[in-house]
Amino acid sequence: MSENTFKSVLYIFQDASKAPQYHRSYEILVKEKEASVLVTSYSKEIHKKDYKITSEQYENIVALAKNIEAPAVKSEKGATGTSSQSIVLKNGKSVISTLSWDSLSDVNDDTKKCVTAIKALVSDLDKLIAVED
């Protein structure tokens, strides 16, 4: 993904436009010893939680992120209000690289593997993003 050195990987899921009670966006920041998640509904914080991770988990995420050249092939169909995702490689506050795609994109396998591994660090992510009926 980038020849530059990065120390953290930020995965961002921006939910599609919908009523606030059903809207759940989240960010997972992976650093050397921890992963943290922030769940929001239109910028209003719902949950914030930190998780300890092993050096092997961190190194796996870094290796997977390095494999991503382009996250997805953009669909020819245009739409507004769809969900979007990004992987941001950072060194401190400096952004080294950002790759983004939306729900209409055909996501490649390297991107899917990286996103799956990042989300797996947050063992209760489904519970944190659940909406009440």
C-alpha positions in Angstrom: 0.0 0.0 0.0 2.7 2.4 0.9 6.5 2.4 1.0 6.5 5.0 3.8 6.6 3.8 7.4 3.3 3.8 9.3 2.7 3.0 12.9 -1.1 2.8 13.0 -4.0 1.6 10.8 -7.3 3.3 11.0 -10.4 1.5 9.6 -13.4 3.7 9.1 -17.0 2.6 8.3 -19.4 5.4 7.5 -22.9 4.1 7.5 -25.4 5.0 4.8 -27.9 7.8 5.3 -30.7 6.7 7.5 -32.6 7.8 10.6 -30.3 8.5 13.6 -31.6 5.7 15.7 -30.5 3.2 13.0 -27.3 5.0 11.9 -24.1 3.4 13.1 -20.7 4.5 11.9 -17.4 3.4 13.6 -13.7 3.7 13.5 -11.2 1.1 14.7 -7.7 2.4 15.3 -5.0 -0.3 15.5 -1.7 0.6 17.3 1.2 -1.6 18.4 -0.4 -2.7 21.7 -4.1 -1.8 21.4 -7.1 -1.4 19.2 -9.7 1.1 20.0 -13.2 1.5 18.6 -15.4 4.6 18.5 -19.1 4.0 17.5 -21.2 7.1 16.5 -24.5 8.1 15.1 -24.1 11.2 13.0 -21.0 12.3 15.1 -22.7 11.6 18.5 -20.6 9.1 20.5 -22.4 5.9 21.4 -19.5 3.7 22.5 -15.8 4.0 22.9 -13.7 1.1 24.0 -10.0 -0.1 24.0 -8.7 -3.6 23.5 -5.3 -5.0 24.3 -3.7 -6.8 21.3 -0.6 -8.9 20.9 2.4 -8.0 18.8 1.5 -10.8 16.5 -2.0 -9.3 15.9 -0.5 -5.9 15.2 2.1 -7.3 12.8 -0.6 -9.2 11.0 -2.6 -6.1 10.5 0.4 -4.1 9.3 1.3 -6.9 6.8 -2.2 -7.1 5.5 -2.4 -3.3 5.1 0.9 -3.3 3.1 -0.7 -5.7 0.6 -3.5 -3.4 -0.4 -2.7 -1.6 -3.6 -6.2 -0.5 -4.5 -9.2 -1.4 -2.2 -11.9 -1.9 -4.8 -13.1 -1.4 -8.3 -15.7 1.4 -8.3 -19.1 0.5 -9.7 -20.2 2.3 -12.8 -23.6 2.9 -11.1 -23.8 6.1 -9.3 -25.7 6.6 -6.0 -25.8 8.9 -3.0 -26.3 8.0 0.6 -24.4 4.7 0.4 -22.1 3.4 3.1 -18.4 4.0 2.7 -15.2 2.6 4.1 -11.6 3.7 4.4 -8.2 2.4 5.5 -5.9 5.1 6.7 -2.2 4.5 7.4 -0.7 6.9 9.9 2.5 7.8 11.5 1.6 9.8 14.6 -0.8 12.4 13.4 0.6 12.3 9.8 -1.5 10.5 7.2 0.7 8.4 5.0 -2.0 6.9 2.8 -5.8 6.7 2.5 -7.8 4.3 0.5 -11.6 4.6 0.3 -14.5 2.7 -1.3 -18.3 2.6 -1.1 -20.9 -0.1 -0.9 -21.3 -0.3 -4.6 -17.6 -1.1 -5.2 -16.3 -4.6 -6.0 -13.9 -5.1 -3.0 -10.7 -7.1 -3.7 -9.6 -10.0 -1.6 -6.6 -8.2 0.1 -8.9 -5.5 1.3 -11.4 -7.9 2.6 -8.8 -9.8 4.5 -7.4 -6.6 6.1 -10.9 -5.4 7.1 -11.9 -8.8 8.5 -8.7 -9.0 10.6 -9.2 -5.4 11.9 -12.8 -6.1 12.9 -11.8 -9.3 14.6 -9.7 -7.3 17.1 -13.0 -5.9 18.5 -14.6 -9.0 19.8 -17.9 -7.4 20.6 -18.3 -5.2 17.6 -21.7 -6.6 16.6 -23.0 -5.7 20.1 -21.5 -2.2 20.0 -23.0 -1.4 16.6 -26.4 -3.0 17.2 -29.5 -0.8 17.0 -32.5 -1.2 19.3 -35.8 -2.0 17.6 
